[in-house]
Amino acid sequence: EKDEPGEEVRVTYRELLELTCRLGNTLKRQGVKQGDRVTIYMPPCPLAVASMLACARIGAVHAVVFAGFSAESLADRI
């Protein structure tokens, strides 16, 4: 669900799997490998979920920070 009441995005398992695999391959092409640390900074959405799953799929340790934090709070979380 989005921030606004009544707004939602529906994604099938197949769509989520395809997006997760594409993101995982993109991360690997960018040099991310098993054991690397990745911080995901984006609002809650299907792409954020796929990003988390892609990191888990390739074995990268990931932390999630949703948008809205100050620079200092963001630095503490990263």
Secondary structure by P-SEA (a helix, b strand, c coil): ccccccbbbbbcaaaaaaaaaaaaaaaaaacccccbbbbbbccccaaaaaaaaaaaaabbbbbbbcccccaaaaaaac
